[in-house]
Amino acid sequence: MNDQRKKVAQFVLPRGFAGRVTVIFMNRGHKSIYKNVAKVLKLQPEDDLLEVACGNGYFLRKYAPHVHSVAGLDLSELMVKSAIKKNKARITEGTAEIVKGDAVQLPWGNNRFSVVTTMGSFTIFPKPLGSLKEMHRVLRPGGRAVIAIEWNAEDGLDHTKHVKKYGMKMYTEGEARAMMKEAGFSEISITYAKGFMMPKMMVVRGVK
Ligand SMILES: C[S@@+](CC[C@H](N)C(=O)[O-])C[C@H]1O[C@@H](n2cnc3c(N)ncnc32)[C@H](O)[C@@H]1O
């Protein structure tokens, strides 16, 4: 691991022992995110769901056991291994797949999923528009995308440190809408929810 890589925060790319500990706290701290996203996703038994930056696959296992198929993608090798372990039963059954990859280059063909989501991660994506375009590409016509942007420029918090130290991006509602539109989504709607240390979590929904 080079020096530059060492500086990457654990929540951006979980790895090693510290990554294992981080993700335990992440699952607890993100409970309100999972609940709010699930509420907007309204997952149905016939859905084929993709979660981009799925972490250790907690959401897929806990909130999507009833859907037709689930897929998860994450950049962290540690997270991919954990997500495979967590969703092993479904993988064996053939209704789940977990892969290592980047949000900006999804390894699936066009129109593969009926639902795509990402949570707890969008502000750290280096190429947010490219990632949204990819999510749009792999969705089938009529499919829905739900993007949670927990910290944002509308929430009244001072994010100077997060922006400077971690390179996180804080989006306004207008910017989020514009990116969704440019990525090709229609019927864009934004709702807000509250969570632990998240006074105004943005939940962005769009349809292909
Ligand atoms: C804060 S964690 C959130 C994990 C999960 N969504 C959750 O809420 O439990 C951020 C995740 O994004 C992943 N990640 C960061 N950059 C990524 C990228 N460009 N493509 C895919 N995953 C990425 C990290 O490896 C990490 O697992």
The ligand as an SDF file (V2000), in Angstrom:
LIG
                    3D

 27 29  0  0  0  0  0  0  0  0999 V2000
  -19.5970    4.7060    4.0860 C   0  0  0  0  0  0  0  0  0  0  0  0
  -19.5110    3.1350    3.2540 S   0  0  0  0  0  0  0  0  0  0  0  0
  -21.2460    2.7470    3.0160 C   0  0  0  0  0  0  0  0  0  0  0  0
  -21.4930    1.3020    2.7620 C   0  0  0  0  0  0  0  0  0  0  0  0
  -22.9730    0.9020    2.6510 C   0  0  0  0  0  0  0  0  0  0  0  0
  -23.6310    1.5730    1.5490 N   0  0  0  0  0  0  0  0  0  0  0  0
  -23.6940    1.1520    3.9380 C   0  0  0  0  0  0  0  0  0  0  0  0
  -24.3720    2.1940    4.0400 O   0  0  0  0  0  0  0  0  0  0  0  0
  -23.5960    0.3360    4.8450 O   0  0  0  0  0  0  0  0  0  0  0  0
  -18.9660    3.6340    1.6710 C   0  0  0  0  0  0  0  0  0  0  0  0
  -18.7060    2.4710    0.7400 C   0  0  0  0  0  0  0  0  0  0  0  0
  -18.4830    2.9710   -0.5710 O   0  0  0  0  0  0  0  0  0  0  0  0
  -17.4970    2.1640   -1.1900 C   0  0  0  0  0  0  0  0  0  0  0  0
  -16.9550    2.9430   -2.3150 N   0  0  0  0  0  0  0  0  0  0  0  0
  -16.2210    4.0680   -2.2470 C   0  0  0  0  0  0  0  0  0  0  0  0
  -15.9520    4.5310   -3.4780 N   0  0  0  0  0  0  0  0  0  0  0  0
  -16.5540    3.6740   -4.3470 C   0  0  0  0  0  0  0  0  0  0  0  0
  -16.6480    3.6140   -5.7710 C   0  0  0  0  0  0  0  0  0  0  0  0
  -16.0810    4.5430   -6.5460 N   0  0  0  0  0  0  0  0  0  0  0  0
  -17.3350    2.5910   -6.3120 N   0  0  0  0  0  0  0  0  0  0  0  0
  -17.9110    1.6400   -5.5500 C   0  0  0  0  0  0  0  0  0  0  0  0
  -17.8590    1.6480   -4.2000 N   0  0  0  0  0  0  0  0  0  0  0  0
  -17.1930    2.6500   -3.6100 C   0  0  0  0  0  0  0  0  0  0  0  0
  -16.5190    1.8600   -0.0640 C   0  0  0  0  0  0  0  0  0  0  0  0
  -15.6980    0.7740   -0.3260 O   0  0  0  0  0  0  0  0  0  0  0  0
  -17.4740    1.6510    1.1100 C   0  0  0  0  0  0  0  0  0  0  0  0
  -17.8360    0.3110    1.2690 O   0  0  0  0  0  0  0  0  0  0  0  0
  1  2  1  0
  2  3  1  0
  2 10  1  0
  3  4  1  0
  4  5  1  0
  5  6  1  0
  5  7  1  0
  7  8  2  0
  7  9  1  0
 10 11  1  0
 11 12  1  0
 11 26  1  0
 12 13  1  0
 13 14  1  0
 13 24  1  0
 14 15  1  0
 14 23  1  0
 15 16  2  0
 16 17  1  0
 17 18  1  0
 17 23  2  0
 18 19  1  0
 18 20  2  0
 20 21  1  0
 21 22  2  0
 22 23  1  0
 24 25  1  0
 24 26  1  0
 26 27  1  0
M  CHG  2   2   1   9  -1
M  END
$$$$
